[in-house]
Amino acid sequence: QVQLVESGGGLVQPGGSLRLSCAASRSIFSISVMAWYRQAPGKQRELVATITSDGRTNYADSAKGRFTISKDNAKNTMYLQMNSLKPEDTAVYFCNAWNSKSYWGQGTQVTVSS
C-alpha cells in the first residue's frame, strides 16, 4: 500500500509556471507506473502524463511541449513541471500510482487566471 500527497498547486497567471509534487509514503522505485491526472469543474478526470518505473514518459497532447513529468526515487517523490500555463489548465491535479492496484492522492488545485 502507498499513500500519496500532492502539493505545489496555486494561483498563477497565464504563461506562468508551477511545479507540482507528489510525495509517497514508501519507496516508488518499483512502482510500475505513476501518473498525473486532472479534473476540471464539470468534466471527467483526464490523464496528463505518466512515468514508468524505468523512467519512460508519456504525455497527453494538451501537455506535450509544456509539461514535464519526473521522479526522484531517493526522495520518493514525483513531479510535474508545468510551463506556459493556460486558463484551460485550471483543474484539480491528482497523483496516481499503479502497482497491481491503483492509489490516489487527495489532489491539489491549480488555477490559471489573470
C-alpha positions in Angstrom: 0.0 0.0 0.0 1.1 3.6 -0.6 -0.2 7.0 0.5 0.2 9.9 -1.9 0.2 13.6 -1.0 0.2 16.3 -3.7 1.5 19.8 -3.2 2.5 22.9 -5.2 -0.8 24.0 -6.6 -2.0 27.6 -6.5 -3.0 30.6 -8.5 -0.8 31.6 -11.4 -1.2 34.0 -14.3 -1.4 32.7 -17.9 2.0 32.0 -19.2 3.4 31.2 -15.8 4.8 28.1 -14.3 4.2 25.8 -11.4 5.8 22.6 -10.1 3.6 20.0 -8.5 5.0 17.4 -6.2 3.6 14.0 -5.2 5.2 12.6 -2.1 4.8 8.8 -1.5 4.7 7.1 1.9 7.2 4.4 0.7 9.7 3.7 -2.0 8.5 4.4 -5.5 11.4 2.7 -7.2 9.5 -0.4 -8.1 6.1 1.2 -8.7 5.1 0.2 -12.2 3.5 3.4 -13.4 3.0 6.8 -11.7 0.9 9.4 -13.3 -0.7 12.9 -13.0 -4.4 13.3 -13.8 -6.5 16.4 -13.7 -10.2 17.2 -13.3 -11.7 20.5 -14.3 -15.1 21.5 -12.9 -17.9 19.7 -14.7 -15.5 17.5 -16.6 -14.2 13.9 -16.4 -10.8 13.2 -14.9 -8.2 13.0 -17.6 -4.7 11.7 -17.9 -2.0 14.3 -18.1 1.3 12.4 -18.0 2.8 9.0 -17.0 6.2 7.8 -15.9 7.2 4.1 -15.7 9.5 2.5 -13.2 12.3 2.7 -15.7 11.7 6.4 -16.4 9.8 6.2 -19.7 7.3 9.1 -20.0 4.2 9.8 -22.0 2.0 12.9 -22.3 -1.5 13.9 -23.3 -1.5 16.1 -26.4 -2.5 19.0 -24.2 0.6 18.6 -22.1 3.2 17.9 -24.8 5.9 20.6 -25.0 4.7 22.4 -21.9 4.7 19.9 -19.0 7.5 17.6 -17.8 6.9 14.6 -15.5 9.8 13.3 -13.5 10.5 11.4 -10.3 13.2 11.2 -7.7 13.3 7.7 -6.3 15.7 8.7 -3.5 13.0 11.2 -2.2 10.0 9.0 -3.0 8.6 11.9 -4.9 7.2 12.5 -8.4 6.9 15.9 -10.0 5.1 17.7 -12.7 6.7 20.9 -14.1 4.1 22.9 -15.8 5.2 25.8 -18.1 3.3 28.2 -20.3 0.2 27.6 -18.3 -3.2 28.4 -19.9 -6.6 29.1 -18.3 -7.8 25.7 -19.6 -5.2 24.0 -17.4 -7.2 25.1 -14.4 -8.2 21.9 -12.6 -7.6 19.8 -9.5 -4.4 17.7 -10.2 -4.2 14.2 -8.8 -1.3 11.9 -8.4 -1.7 8.2 -9.1 0.4 5.2 -8.6 -0.3 1.8 -10.1 1.3 -1.4 -8.8 -1.2 -4.2 -9.2 -3.6 -1.7 -7.5 -4.4 1.9 -8.1 -3.6 4.5 -5.4 -4.7 8.2 -5.5 -3.7 11.4 -3.7 -6.2 13.9 -2.5 -5.5 16.4 -5.2 -4.1 19.9 -5.4 -5.9 22.9 -7.0 -4.3 24.7 -9.9 -5.9 27.9 -11.1 -4.6 29.8 -14.1 -6.2 33.3 -14.3 -5.2 36.9 -14.7 
